[in-house]
Amino acid sequence: MEQVEITAVERGEIAAKAAEMARSGARLVCITCTSLADAFEVTYTFDKEYKVSHFRVMVPRNDATIPSITQSYFAAFSYENELQDLFGMKADGLVLDFKGNFYRKAANAPFAEPPAGPKKAA
């Protein structure tokens, strides 16, 4: 099995990386997010000719904004709206913005808080 490499990128590089992937003919596979104690870990996954590329950006909780990649991949609107609805993030320049109403949910940004760590023994 081939080892998967994840390339760390800065937040300001996301849109340029996505444009570069689009020009190369890669398809957007998904955008995922993990809520950590002090940041959100957002991973962008692309595929070209069965070779997968991952770009990961750490987004600080106190400035949870990412540049939208919908200029290069229109279908990213669903992932970016999901980040806004479920994690409380903001996607700047989002082409189709549901403004927090993409999903019907019981709580606002239900995945924004990191999961609680293991409980300590008394």
Phi and psi restraints in degrees (range 20) as a CNS / XPLOR table:
assign (resid 1 and name C) (resid 2 and name N)
       (resid 2 and name CA) (resid 2 and name C) 1.0 -75.8 20.0 2
assign (resid 2 and name N) (resid 2 and name CA)
       (resid 2 and name C) (resid 3 and name N) 1.0 136.6 20.0 2
assign (resid 2 and name C) (resid 3 and name N)
       (resid 3 and name CA) (resid 3 and name C) 1.0 -72.6 20.0 2
assign (resid 3 and name N) (resid 3 and name CA)
       (resid 3 and name C) (resid 4 and name N) 1.0 135.5 20.0 2
assign (resid 3 and name C) (resid 4 and name N)
       (resid 4 and name CA) (resid 4 and name C) 1.0 -91.5 20.0 2
assign (resid 4 and name N) (resid 4 and name CA)
       (resid 4 and name C) (resid 5 and name N) 1.0 129.7 20.0 2
assign (resid 4 and name C) (resid 5 and name N)
       (resid 5 and name CA) (resid 5 and name C) 1.0 -104.2 20.0 2
assign (resid 5 and name N) (resid 5 and name CA)
       (resid 5 and name C) (resid 6 and name N) 1.0 133.9 20.0 2
assign (resid 5 and name C) (resid 6 and name N)
       (resid 6 and name CA) (resid 6 and name C) 1.0 -113.7 20.0 2
assign (resid 6 and name N) (resid 6 and name CA)
       (resid 6 and name C) (resid 7 and name N) 1.0 120.3 20.0 2
assign (resid 6 and name C) (resid 7 and name N)
       (resid 7 and name CA) (resid 7 and name C) 1.0 -95.3 20.0 2
assign (resid 7 and name N) (resid 7 and name CA)
       (resid 7 and name C) (resid 8 and name N) 1.0 123.7 20.0 2
assign (resid 7 and name C) (resid 8 and name N)
       (resid 8 and name CA) (resid 8 and name C) 1.0 -76.4 20.0 2
assign (resid 8 and name N) (resid 8 and name CA)
       (resid 8 and name C) (resid 9 and name N) 1.0 132.9 20.0 2
assign (resid 8 and name C) (resid 9 and name N)
       (resid 9 and name CA) (resid 9 and name C) 1.0 -129.6 20.0 2
assign (resid 9 and name N) (resid 9 and name CA)
       (resid 9 and name C) (resid 10 and name N) 1.0 159.5 20.0 2
assign (resid 9 and name C) (resid 10 and name N)
       (resid 10 and name CA) (resid 10 and name C) 1.0 -83.9 20.0 2
assign (resid 10 and name N) (resid 10 and name CA)
       (resid 10 and name C) (resid 11 and name N) 1.0 153.9 20.0 2
assign (resid 10 and name C) (resid 11 and name N)
       (resid 11 and name CA) (resid 11 and name C) 1.0 -54.4 20.0 2
assign (resid 11 and name N) (resid 11 and name CA)
       (resid 11 and name C) (resid 12 and name N) 1.0 -39.8 20.0 2
assign (resid 11 and name C) (resid 12 and name N)
       (resid 12 and name CA) (resid 12 and name C) 1.0 -69.2 20.0 2
assign (resid 12 and name N) (resid 12 and name CA)
       (resid 12 and name C) (resid 13 and name N) 1.0 -11.9 20.0 2
assign (resid 12 and name C) (resid 13 and name N)
       (resid 13 and name CA) (resid 13 and name C) 1.0 -93.4 20.0 2
assign (resid 13 and name N) (resid 13 and name CA)
       (resid 13 and name C) (resid 14 and name N) 1.0 -10.0 20.0 2
assign (resid 13 and name C) (resid 14 and name N)
       (resid 14 and name CA) (resid 14 and name C) 1.0 -58.0 20.0 2
assign (resid 14 and name N) (resid 14 and name CA)
       (resid 14 and name C) (resid 15 and name N) 1.0 -52.6 20.0 2
assign (resid 14 and name C) (resid 15 and name N)
       (resid 15 and name CA) (resid 15 and name C) 1.0 -62.1 20.0 2
assign (resid 15 and name N) (resid 15 and name CA)
       (resid 15 and name C) (resid 16 and name N) 1.0 -40.6 20.0 2
assign (resid 15 and name C) (resid 16 and name N)
       (resid 16 and name CA) (resid 16 and name C) 1.0 -66.9 20.0 2
assign (resid 16 and name N) (resid 16 and name CA)
       (resid 16 and name C) (resid 17 and name N) 1.0 -40.4 20.0 2
assign (resid 16 and name C) (resid 17 and name N)
       (resid 17 and name CA) (resid 17 and name C) 1.0 -62.8 20.0 2
assign (resid 17 and name N) (resid 17 and name CA)
       (resid 17 and name C) (resid 18 and name N) 1.0 -43.0 20.0 2
assign (resid 17 and name C) (resid 18 and name N)
       (resid 18 and name CA) (resid 18 and name C) 1.0 -63.7 20.0 2
assign (resid 18 and name N) (resid 18 and name CA)
       (resid 18 and name C) (resid 19 and name N) 1.0 -42.9 20.0 2
assign (resid 18 and name C) (resid 19 and name N)
       (resid 19 and name CA) (resid 19 and name C) 1.0 -62.5 20.0 2
assign (resid 19 and name N) (resid 19 and name CA)
       (resid 19 and name C) (resid 20 and name N) 1.0 -40.5 20.0 2
assign (resid 19 and name C) (resid 20 and name N)
       (resid 20 and name CA) (resid 20 and name C) 1.0 -63.0 20.0 2
assign (resid 20 and name N) (resid 20 and name CA)
       (resid 20 and name C) (resid 21 and name N) 1.0 -42.7 20.0 2
assign (resid 20 and name C) (resid 21 and name N)
       (resid 21 and name CA) (resid 21 and name C) 1.0 -65.3 20.0 2
assign (resid 21 and name N) (resid 21 and name CA)
       (resid 21 and name C) (resid 22 and name N) 1.0 -41.1 20.0 2
assign (resid 21 and name C) (resid 22 and name N)
       (resid 22 and name CA) (resid 22 and name C) 1.0 -63.0 20.0 2
assign (resid 22 and name N) (resid 22 and name CA)
       (resid 22 and name C) (resid 23 and name N) 1.0 -44.4 20.0 2
assign (resid 22 and name C) (resid 23 and name N)
       (resid 23 and name CA) (resid 23 and name C) 1.0 -62.0 20.0 2
assign (resid 23 and name N) (resid 23 and name CA)
       (resid 23 and name C) (resid 24 and name N) 1.0 -31.3 20.0 2
assign (resid 23 and name C) (resid 24 and name N)
       (resid 24 and name CA) (resid 24 and name C) 1.0 -79.1 20.0 2
assign (resid 24 and name N) (resid 24 and name CA)
       (resid 24 and name C) (resid 25 and name N) 1.0 -9.3 20.0 2
assign (resid 24 and name C) (resid 25 and name N)
       (resid 25 and name CA) (resid 25 and name C) 1.0 93.9 20.0 2
assign (resid 25 and name N) (resid 25 and name CA)
       (resid 25 and name C) (resid 26 and name N) 1.0 8.4 20.0 2
assign (resid 25 and name C) (resid 26 and name N)
       (resid 26 and name CA) (resid 26 and name C) 1.0 -74.0 20.0 2
assign (resid 26 and name N) (resid 26 and name CA)
       (resid 26 and name C) (resid 27 and name N) 1.0 151.2 20.0 2
assign (resid 26 and name C) (resid 27 and name N)
       (resid 27 and name CA) (resid 27 and name C) 1.0 -104.3 20.0 2
assign (resid 27 and name N) (resid 27 and name CA)
       (resid 27 and name C) (resid 28 and name N) 1.0 147.4 20.0 2
assign (resid 27 and name C) (resid 28 and name N)
       (resid 28 and name CA) (resid 28 and name C) 1.0 -77.7 20.0 2
assign (resid 28 and name N) (resid 28 and name CA)
       (resid 28 and name C) (resid 29 and name N) 1.0 124.2 20.0 2
assign (resid 28 and name C) (resid 29 and name N)
       (resid 29 and name CA) (resid 29 and name C) 1.0 -90.3 20.0 2
assign (resid 29 and name N) (resid 29 and name CA)
       (resid 29 and name C) (resid 30 and name N) 1.0 -52.8 20.0 2
assign (resid 29 and name C) (resid 30 and name N)
       (resid 30 and name CA) (resid 30 and name C) 1.0 -169.1 20.0 2
assign (resid 30 and name N) (resid 30 and name CA)
       (resid 30 and name C) (resid 31 and name N) 1.0 166.7 20.0 2
assign (resid 30 and name C) (resid 31 and name N)
       (resid 31 and name CA) (resid 31 and name C) 1.0 -126.0 20.0 2
assign (resid 31 and name N) (resid 31 and name CA)
       (resid 31 and name C) (resid 32 and name N) 1.0 125.8 20.0 2
assign (resid 31 and name C) (resid 32 and name N)
       (resid 32 and name CA) (resid 32 and name C) 1.0 -122.0 20.0 2
assign (resid 32 and name N) (resid 32 and name CA)
       (resid 32 and name C) (resid 33 and name N) 1.0 160.8 20.0 2
assign (resid 32 and name C) (resid 33 and name N)
       (resid 33 and name CA) (resid 33 and name C) 1.0 -140.7 20.0 2
assign (resid 33 and name N) (resid 33 and name CA)
       (resid 33 and name C) (resid 34 and name N) 1.0 142.4 20.0 2
assign (resid 33 and name C) (resid 34 and name N)
       (resid 34 and name CA) (resid 34 and name C) 1.0 -126.7 20.0 2
assign (resid 34 and name N) (resid 34 and name CA)
       (resid 34 and name C) (resid 35 and name N) 1.0 133.4 20.0 2
assign (resid 34 and name C) (resid 35 and name N)
       (resid 35 and name CA) (resid 35 and name C) 1.0 -89.1 20.0 2
assign (resid 35 and name N) (resid 35 and name CA)
       (resid 35 and name C) (resid 36 and name N) 1.0 117.5 20.0 2
assign (resid 35 and name C) (resid 36 and name N)
       (resid 36 and name CA) (resid 36 and name C) 1.0 -108.6 20.0 2
assign (resid 36 and name N) (resid 36 and name CA)
       (resid 36 and name C) (resid 37 and name N) 1.0 173.9 20.0 2
assign (resid 36 and name C) (resid 37 and name N)
       (resid 37 and name CA) (resid 37 and name C) 1.0 -57.1 20.0 2
assign (resid 37 and name N) (resid 37 and name CA)
       (resid 37 and name C) (resid 38 and name N) 1.0 -44.4 20.0 2
assign (resid 37 and name C) (resid 38 and name N)
       (resid 38 and name CA) (resid 38 and name C) 1.0 -118.9 20.0 2
assign (resid 38 and name N) (resid 38 and name CA)
       (resid 38 and name C) (resid 39 and name N) 1.0 3.0 20.0 2
assign (resid 38 and name C) (resid 39 and name N)
       (resid 39 and name CA) (resid 39 and name C) 1.0 -159.6 20.0 2
assign (resid 39 and name N) (resid 39 and name CA)
       (resid 39 and name C) (resid 40 and name N) 1.0 171.2 20.0 2
assign (resid 39 and name C) (resid 40 and name N)
       (resid 40 and name CA) (resid 40 and name C) 1.0 -107.8 20.0 2
assign (resid 40 and name N) (resid 40 and name CA)
       (resid 40 and name C) (resid 41 and name N) 1.0 135.8 20.0 2
assign (resid 40 and name C) (resid 41 and name N)
       (resid 41 and name CA) (resid 41 and name C) 1.0 -103.2 20.0 2
assign (resid 41 and name N) (resid 41 and name CA)
       (resid 41 and name C) (resid 42 and name N) 1.0 109.7 20.0 2
assign (resid 41 and name C) (resid 42 and name N)
       (resid 42 and name CA) (resid 42 and name C) 1.0 -109.1 20.0 2
assign (resid 42 and name N) (resid 42 and name CA)
       (resid 42 and name C) (resid 43 and name N) 1.0 126.2 20.0 2
assign (resid 42 and name C) (resid 43 and name N)
       (resid 43 and name CA) (resid 43 and name C) 1.0 -117.7 20.0 2
assign (resid 43 and name N) (resid 43 and name CA)
       (resid 43 and name C) (resid 44 and name N) 1.0 128.1 20.0 2
assign (resid 43 and name C) (resid 44 and name N)
       (resid 44 and name CA) (resid 44 and name C) 1.0 -104.4 20.0 2
assign (resid 44 and name N) (resid 44 and name CA)
       (resid 44 and name C) (resid 45 and name N) 1.0 127.5 20.0 2
assign (resid 44 and name C) (resid 45 and name N)
       (resid 45 and name CA) (resid 45 and name C) 1.0 -118.5 20.0 2
assign (resid 45 and name N) (resid 45 and name CA)
       (resid 45 and name C) (resid 46 and name N) 1.0 130.0 20.0 2
assign (resid 45 and name C) (resid 46 and name N)
       (resid 46 and name CA) (resid 46 and name C) 1.0 -125.6 20.0 2
assign (resid 46 and name N) (resid 46 and name CA)
       (resid 46 and name C) (resid 47 and name N) 1.0 157.9 20.0 2
assign (resid 46 and name C) (resid 47 and name N)
       (resid 47 and name CA) (resid 47 and name C) 1.0 -136.7 20.0 2
assign (resid 47 and name N) (resid 47 and name CA)
       (resid 47 and name C) (resid 48 and name N) 1.0 137.0 20.0 2
assign (resid 47 and name C) (resid 48 and name N)
       (resid 48 and name CA) (resid 48 and name C) 1.0 -143.6 20.0 2
assign (resid 48 and name N) (resid 48 and name CA)
       (resid 48 and name C) (resid 49 and name N) 1.0 120.9 20.0 2
assign (resid 48 and name C) (resid 49 and name N)
       (resid 49 and name CA) (resid 49 and name C) 1.0 51.5 20.0 2
assign (resid 49 and name N) (resid 49 and name CA)
       (resid 49 and name C) (resid 50 and name N) 1.0 45.4 20.0 2
assign (resid 49 and name C) (resid 50 and name N)
       (resid 50 and name CA) (resid 50 and name C) 1.0 67.9 20.0 2
assign (resid 50 and name N) (resid 50 and name CA)
       (resid 50 and name C) (resid 51 and name N) 1.0 16.8 20.0 2
assign (resid 50 and name C) (resid 51 and name N)
       (resid 51 and name CA) (resid 51 and name C) 1.0 -111.7 20.0 2
assign (resid 51 and name N) (resid 51 and name CA)
       (resid 51 and name C) (resid 52 and name N) 1.0 121.7 20.0 2
assign (resid 51 and name C) (resid 52 and name N)
       (resid 52 and name CA) (resid 52 and name C) 1.0 -94.7 20.0 2
assign (resid 52 and name N) (resid 52 and name CA)
       (resid 52 and name C) (resid 53 and name N) 1.0 137.2 20.0 2
assign (resid 52 and name C) (resid 53 and name N)
       (resid 53 and name CA) (resid 53 and name C) 1.0 -123.4 20.0 2
assign (resid 53 and name N) (resid 53 and name CA)
       (resid 53 and name C) (resid 54 and name N) 1.0 137.6 20.0 2
assign (resid 53 and name C) (resid 54 and name N)
       (resid 54 and name CA) (resid 54 and name C) 1.0 -122.3 20.0 2
assign (resid 54 and name N) (resid 54 and name CA)
       (resid 54 and name C) (resid 55 and name N) 1.0 135.5 20.0 2
assign (resid 54 and name C) (resid 55 and name N)
       (resid 55 and name CA) (resid 55 and name C) 1.0 -122.4 20.0 2
assign (resid 55 and name N) (resid 55 and name CA)
       (resid 55 and name C) (resid 56 and name N) 1.0 130.4 20.0 2
assign (resid 55 and name C) (resid 56 and name N)
       (resid 56 and name CA) (resid 56 and name C) 1.0 -122.0 20.0 2
assign (resid 56 and name N) (resid 56 and name CA)
       (resid 56 and name C) (resid 57 and name N) 1.0 136.7 20.0 2
assign (resid 56 and name C) (resid 57 and name N)
       (resid 57 and name CA) (resid 57 and name C) 1.0 -127.9 20.0 2
assign (resid 57 and name N) (resid 57 and name CA)
       (resid 57 and name C) (resid 58 and name N) 1.0 139.7 20.0 2
assign (resid 57 and name C) (resid 58 and name N)
       (resid 58 and name CA) (resid 58 and name C) 1.0 -97.5 20.0 2
assign (resid 58 and name N) (resid 58 and name CA)
       (resid 58 and name C) (resid 59 and name N) 1.0 125.1 20.0 2
assign (resid 58 and name C) (resid 59 and name N)
       (resid 59 and name CA) (resid 59 and name C) 1.0 -114.5 20.0 2
assign (resid 59 and name N) (resid 59 and name CA)
       (resid 59 and name C) (resid 60 and name N) 1.0 116.6 20.0 2
assign (resid 59 and name C) (resid 60 and name N)
       (resid 60 and name CA) (resid 60 and name C) 1.0 -63.6 20.0 2
assign (resid 60 and name N) (resid 60 and name CA)
       (resid 60 and name C) (resid 61 and name N) 1.0 143.0 20.0 2
assign (resid 60 and name C) (resid 61 and name N)
       (resid 61 and name CA) (resid 61 and name C) 1.0 -60.9 20.0 2
assign (resid 61 and name N) (resid 61 and name CA)
       (resid 61 and name C) (resid 62 and name N) 1.0 -34.7 20.0 2
assign (resid 61 and name C) (resid 62 and name N)
       (resid 62 and name CA) (resid 62 and name C) 1.0 -77.8 20.0 2
assign (resid 62 and name N) (resid 62 and name CA)
       (resid 62 and name C) (resid 63 and name N) 1.0 -3.1 20.0 2
assign (resid 62 and name C) (resid 63 and name N)
       (resid 63 and name CA) (resid 63 and name C) 1.0 -150.7 20.0 2
assign (resid 63 and name N) (resid 63 and name CA)
       (resid 63 and name C) (resid 64 and name N) 1.0 63.7 20.0 2
assign (resid 63 and name C) (resid 64 and name N)
       (resid 64 and name CA) (resid 64 and name C) 1.0 -80.9 20.0 2
assign (resid 64 and name N) (resid 64 and name CA)
       (resid 64 and name C) (resid 65 and name N) 1.0 62.8 20.0 2
assign (resid 64 and name C) (resid 65 and name N)
       (resid 65 and name CA) (resid 65 and name C) 1.0 -124.2 20.0 2
assign (resid 65 and name N) (resid 65 and name CA)
       (resid 65 and name C) (resid 66 and name N) 1.0 137.0 20.0 2
assign (resid 65 and name C) (resid 66 and name N)
       (resid 66 and name CA) (resid 66 and name C) 1.0 -127.1 20.0 2
assign (resid 66 and name N) (resid 66 and name CA)
       (resid 66 and name C) (resid 67 and name N) 1.0 153.4 20.0 2
assign (resid 66 and name C) (resid 67 and name N)
       (resid 67 and name CA) (resid 67 and name C) 1.0 -76.1 20.0 2
assign (resid 67 and name N) (resid 67 and name CA)
       (resid 67 and name C) (resid 68 and name N) 1.0 138.2 20.0 2
assign (resid 67 and name C) (resid 68 and name N)
       (resid 68 and name CA) (resid 68 and name C) 1.0 -69.2 20.0 2
assign (resid 68 and name N) (resid 68 and name CA)
       (resid 68 and name C) (resid 69 and name N) 1.0 147.0 20.0 2
assign (resid 68 and name C) (resid 69 and name N)
       (resid 69 and name CA) (resid 69 and name C) 1.0 -108.4 20.0 2
assign (resid 69 and name N) (resid 69 and name CA)
       (resid 69 and name C) (resid 70 and name N) 1.0 14.6 20.0 2
assign (resid 69 and name C) (resid 70 and name N)
       (resid 70 and name CA) (resid 70 and name C) 1.0 -67.4 20.0 2
assign (resid 70 and name N) (resid 70 and name CA)
       (resid 70 and name C) (resid 71 and name N) 1.0 -14.7 20.0 2
assign (resid 70 and name C) (resid 71 and name N)
       (resid 71 and name CA) (resid 71 and name C) 1.0 -66.9 20.0 2
assign (resid 71 and name N) (resid 71 and name CA)
       (resid 71 and name C) (resid 72 and name N) 1.0 -32.9 20.0 2
assign (resid 71 and name C) (resid 72 and name N)
       (resid 72 and name CA) (resid 72 and name C) 1.0 -97.3 20.0 2
assign (resid 72 and name N) (resid 72 and name CA)
       (resid 72 and name C) (resid 73 and name N) 1.0 -36.2 20.0 2
assign (resid 72 and name C) (resid 73 and name N)
       (resid 73 and name CA) (resid 73 and name C) 1.0 -131.7 20.0 2
assign (resid 73 and name N) (resid 73 and name CA)
       (resid 73 and name C) (resid 74 and name N) 1.0 94.2 20.0 2
assign (resid 73 and name C) (resid 74 and name N)
       (resid 74 and name CA) (resid 74 and name C) 1.0 -55.6 20.0 2
assign (resid 74 and name N) (resid 74 and name CA)
       (resid 74 and name C) (resid 75 and name N) 1.0 -38.2 20.0 2
assign (resid 74 and name C) (resid 75 and name N)
       (resid 75 and name CA) (resid 75 and name C) 1.0 -62.7 20.0 2
assign (resid 75 and name N) (resid 75 and name CA)
       (resid 75 and name C) (resid 76 and name N) 1.0 -13.9 20.0 2
assign (resid 75 and name C) (resid 76 and name N)
       (resid 76 and name CA) (resid 76 and name C) 1.0 -65.3 20.0 2
assign (resid 76 and name N) (resid 76 and name CA)
       (resid 76 and name C) (resid 77 and name N) 1.0 -12.9 20.0 2
assign (resid 76 and name C) (resid 77 and name N)
       (resid 77 and name CA) (resid 77 and name C) 1.0 -56.8 20.0 2
assign (resid 77 and name N) (resid 77 and name CA)
       (resid 77 and name C) (resid 78 and name N) 1.0 -34.6 20.0 2
assign (resid 77 and name C) (resid 78 and name N)
       (resid 78 and name CA) (resid 78 and name C) 1.0 -69.2 20.0 2
assign (resid 78 and name N) (resid 78 and name CA)
       (resid 78 and name C) (resid 79 and name N) 1.0 -44.1 20.0 2
assign (resid 78 and name C) (resid 79 and name N)
       (resid 79 and name CA) (resid 79 and name C) 1.0 -64.9 20.0 2
assign (resid 79 and name N) (resid 79 and name CA)
       (resid 79 and name C) (resid 80 and name N) 1.0 -43.5 20.0 2
assign (resid 79 and name C) (resid 80 and name N)
       (resid 80 and name CA) (resid 80 and name C) 1.0 -69.4 20.0 2
assign (resid 80 and name N) (resid 80 and name CA)
       (resid 80 and name C) (resid 81 and name N) 1.0 -35.7 20.0 2
assign (resid 80 and name C) (resid 81 and name N)
       (resid 81 and name CA) (resid 81 and name C) 1.0 -66.3 20.0 2
assign (resid 81 and name N) (resid 81 and name CA)
       (resid 81 and name C) (resid 82 and name N) 1.0 -35.8 20.0 2
assign (resid 81 and name C) (resid 82 and name N)
       (resid 82 and name CA) (resid 82 and name C) 1.0 -62.6 20.0 2
assign (resid 82 and name N) (resid 82 and name CA)
       (resid 82 and name C) (resid 83 and name N) 1.0 -43.4 20.0 2
assign (resid 82 and name C) (resid 83 and name N)
       (resid 83 and name CA) (resid 83 and name C) 1.0 -59.6 20.0 2
assign (resid 83 and name N) (resid 83 and name CA)
       (resid 83 and name C) (resid 84 and name N) 1.0 -39.8 20.0 2
assign (resid 83 and name C) (resid 84 and name N)
       (resid 84 and name CA) (resid 84 and name C) 1.0 -68.1 20.0 2
assign (resid 84 and name N) (resid 84 and name CA)
       (resid 84 and name C) (resid 85 and name N) 1.0 -46.7 20.0 2
assign (resid 84 and name C) (resid 85 and name N)
       (resid 85 and name CA) (resid 85 and name C) 1.0 -69.5 20.0 2
assign (resid 85 and name N) (resid 85 and name CA)
       (resid 85 and name C) (resid 86 and name N) 1.0 -46.9 20.0 2
assign (resid 85 and name C) (resid 86 and name N)
       (resid 86 and name CA) (resid 86 and name C) 1.0 -91.0 20.0 2
assign (resid 86 and name N) (resid 86 and name CA)
       (resid 86 and name C) (resid 87 and name N) 1.0 -27.7 20.0 2
assign (resid 86 and name C) (resid 87 and name N)
       (resid 87 and name CA) (resid 87 and name C) 1.0 -114.0 20.0 2
assign (resid 87 and name N) (resid 87 and name CA)
       (resid 87 and name C) (resid 88 and name N) 1.0 -7.8 20.0 2
assign (resid 87 and name C) (resid 88 and name N)
       (resid 88 and name CA) (resid 88 and name C) 1.0 75.0 20.0 2
assign (resid 88 and name N) (resid 88 and name CA)
       (resid 88 and name C) (resid 89 and name N) 1.0 18.2 20.0 2
assign (resid 88 and name C) (resid 89 and name N)
       (resid 89 and name CA) (resid 89 and name C) 1.0 -81.0 20.0 2
assign (resid 89 and name N) (resid 89 and name CA)
       (resid 89 and name C) (resid 90 and name N) 1.0 173.0 20.0 2
assign (resid 89 and name C) (resid 90 and name N)
       (resid 90 and name CA) (resid 90 and name C) 1.0 -126.5 20.0 2
assign (resid 90 and name N) (resid 90 and name CA)
       (resid 90 and name C) (resid 91 and name N) 1.0 131.2 20.0 2
assign (resid 90 and name C) (resid 91 and name N)
       (resid 91 and name CA) (resid 91 and name C) 1.0 -106.4 20.0 2
assign (resid 91 and name N) (resid 91 and name CA)
       (resid 91 and name C) (resid 92 and name N) 1.0 104.2 20.0 2
assign (resid 91 and name C) (resid 92 and name N)
       (resid 92 and name CA) (resid 92 and name C) 1.0 -69.1 20.0 2
assign (resid 92 and name N) (resid 92 and name CA)
       (resid 92 and name C) (resid 93 and name N) 1.0 128.5 20.0 2
assign (resid 92 and name C) (resid 93 and name N)
       (resid 93 and name CA) (resid 93 and name C) 1.0 83.9 20.0 2
assign (resid 93 and name N) (resid 93 and name CA)
       (resid 93 and name C) (resid 94 and name N) 1.0 14.8 20.0 2
assign (resid 93 and name C) (resid 94 and name N)
       (resid 94 and name CA) (resid 94 and name C) 1.0 -60.7 20.0 2
assign (resid 94 and name N) (resid 94 and name CA)
       (resid 94 and name C) (resid 95 and name N) 1.0 122.9 20.0 2
assign (resid 94 and name C) (resid 95 and name N)
       (resid 95 and name CA) (resid 95 and name C) 1.0 -66.4 20.0 2
assign (resid 95 and name N) (resid 95 and name CA)
       (resid 95 and name C) (resid 96 and name N) 1.0 -40.5 20.0 2
assign (resid 95 and name C) (resid 96 and name N)
       (resid 96 and name CA) (resid 96 and name C) 1.0 -124.9 20.0 2
assign (resid 96 and name N) (resid 96 and name CA)
       (resid 96 and name C) (resid 97 and name N) 1.0 92.0 20.0 2
assign (resid 96 and name C) (resid 97 and name N)
       (resid 97 and name CA) (resid 97 and name C) 1.0 -101.7 20.0 2
assign (resid 97 and name N) (resid 97 and name CA)
       (resid 97 and name C) (resid 98 and name N) 1.0 116.9 20.0 2
assign (resid 97 and name C) (resid 98 and name N)
       (resid 98 and name CA) (resid 98 and name C) 1.0 -85.9 20.0 2
assign (resid 98 and name N) (resid 98 and name CA)
       (resid 98 and name C) (resid 99 and name N) 1.0 0.9 20.0 2
assign (resid 98 and name C) (resid 99 and name N)
       (resid 99 and name CA) (resid 99 and name C) 1.0 50.8 20.0 2
assign (resid 99 and name N) (resid 99 and name CA)
       (resid 99 and name C) (resid 100 and name N) 1.0 48.2 20.0 2
assign (resid 99 and name C) (resid 100 and name N)
       (resid 100 and name CA) (resid 100 and name C) 1.0 84.8 20.0 2
assign (resid 100 and name N) (resid 100 and name CA)
       (resid 100 and name C) (resid 101 and name N) 1.0 7.5 20.0 2
assign (resid 100 and name C) (resid 101 and name N)
       (resid 101 and name CA) (resid 101 and name C) 1.0 -120.3 20.0 2
assign (resid 101 and name N) (resid 101 and name CA)
       (resid 101 and name C) (resid 102 and name N) 1.0 26.1 20.0 2
assign (resid 101 and name C) (resid 102 and name N)
       (resid 102 and name CA) (resid 102 and name C) 1.0 -71.3 20.0 2
assign (resid 102 and name N) (resid 102 and name CA)
       (resid 102 and name C) (resid 103 and name N) 1.0 -39.0 20.0 2
assign (resid 102 and name C) (resid 103 and name N)
       (resid 103 and name CA) (resid 103 and name C) 1.0 -113.3 20.0 2
assign (resid 103 and name N) (resid 103 and name CA)
       (resid 103 and name C) (resid 104 and name N) 1.0 149.6 20.0 2
assign (resid 103 and name C) (resid 104 and name N)
       (resid 104 and name CA) (resid 104 and name C) 1.0 -90.1 20.0 2
assign (resid 104 and name N) (resid 104 and name CA)
       (resid 104 and name C) (resid 105 and name N) 1.0 119.8 20.0 2
assign (resid 104 and name C) (resid 105 and name N)
       (resid 105 and name CA) (resid 105 and name C) 1.0 -139.4 20.0 2
assign (resid 105 and name N) (resid 105 and name CA)
       (resid 105 and name C) (resid 106 and name N) 1.0 154.6 20.0 2
assign (resid 105 and name C) (resid 106 and name N)
       (resid 106 and name CA) (resid 106 and name C) 1.0 -77.2 20.0 2
assign (resid 106 and name N) (resid 106 and name CA)
       (resid 106 and name C) (resid 107 and name N) 1.0 -29.7 20.0 2
assign (resid 106 and name C) (resid 107 and name N)
       (resid 107 and name CA) (resid 107 and name C) 1.0 -129.4 20.0 2
assign (resid 107 and name N) (resid 107 and name CA)
       (resid 107 and name C) (resid 108 and name N) 1.0 149.4 20.0 2
assign (resid 107 and name C) (resid 108 and name N)
       (resid 108 and name CA) (resid 108 and name C) 1.0 -75.2 20.0 2
assign (resid 108 and name N) (resid 108 and name CA)
       (resid 108 and name C) (resid 109 and name N) 1.0 129.5 20.0 2
assign (resid 108 and name C) (resid 109 and name N)
       (resid 109 and name CA) (resid 109 and name C) 1.0 50.0 20.0 2
assign (resid 109 and name N) (resid 109 and name CA)
       (resid 109 and name C) (resid 110 and name N) 1.0 59.4 20.0 2
assign (resid 109 and name C) (resid 110 and name N)
       (resid 110 and name CA) (resid 110 and name C) 1.0 -63.2 20.0 2
assign (resid 110 and name N) (resid 110 and name CA)
       (resid 110 and name C) (resid 111 and name N) 1.0 -20.2 20.0 2
assign (resid 110 and name C) (resid 111 and name N)
       (resid 111 and name CA) (resid 111 and name C) 1.0 -104.8 20.0 2
assign (resid 111 and name N) (resid 111 and name CA)
       (resid 111 and name C) (resid 112 and name N) 1.0 12.1 20.0 2
assign (resid 111 and name C) (resid 112 and name N)
       (resid 112 and name CA) (resid 112 and name C) 1.0 -67.4 20.0 2
assign (resid 112 and name N) (resid 112 and name CA)
       (resid 112 and name C) (resid 113 and name N) 1.0 -37.4 20.0 2
assign (resid 112 and name C) (resid 113 and name N)
       (resid 113 and name CA) (resid 113 and name C) 1.0 -82.8 20.0 2
assign (resid 113 and name N) (resid 113 and name CA)
       (resid 113 and name C) (resid 114 and name N) 1.0 139.6 20.0 2
assign (resid 113 and name C) (resid 114 and name N)
       (resid 114 and name CA) (resid 114 and name C) 1.0 -66.6 20.0 2
assign (resid 114 and name N) (resid 114 and name CA)
       (resid 114 and name C) (resid 115 and name N) 1.0 152.3 20.0 2
assign (resid 114 and name C) (resid 115 and name N)
       (resid 115 and name CA) (resid 115 and name C) 1.0 -64.3 20.0 2
assign (resid 115 and name N) (resid 115 and name CA)
       (resid 115 and name C) (resid 116 and name N) 1.0 148.4 20.0 2
assign (resid 115 and name C) (resid 116 and name N)
       (resid 116 and name CA) (resid 116 and name C) 1.0 -67.7 20.0 2
assign (resid 116 and name N) (resid 116 and name CA)
       (resid 116 and name C) (resid 117 and name N) 1.0 142.2 20.0 2
assign (resid 116 and name C) (resid 117 and name N)
       (resid 117 and name CA) (resid 117 and name C) 1.0 -73.4 20.0 2
assign (resid 117 and name N) (resid 117 and name CA)
       (resid 117 and name C) (resid 118 and name N) 1.0 179.2 20.0 2
assign (resid 117 and name C) (resid 118 and name N)
       (resid 118 and name CA) (resid 118 and name C) 1.0 -64.1 20.0 2
assign (resid 118 and name N) (resid 118 and name CA)
       (resid 118 and name C) (resid 119 and name N) 1.0 143.7 20.0 2
assign (resid 118 and name C) (resid 119 and name N)
       (resid 119 and name CA) (resid 119 and name C) 1.0 -75.6 20.0 2
assign (resid 119 and name N) (resid 119 and name CA)
       (resid 119 and name C) (resid 120 and name N) 1.0 140.4 20.0 2
assign (resid 119 and name C) (resid 120 and name N)
       (resid 120 and name CA) (resid 120 and name C) 1.0 -83.3 20.0 2
assign (resid 120 and name N) (resid 120 and name CA)
       (resid 120 and name C) (resid 121 and name N) 1.0 143.9 20.0 2
assign (resid 120 and name C) (resid 121 and name N)
       (resid 121 and name CA) (resid 121 and name C) 1.0 -69.2 20.0 2
assign (resid 121 and name N) (resid 121 and name CA)
       (resid 121 and name C) (resid 122 and name N) 1.0 144.4 20.0 2
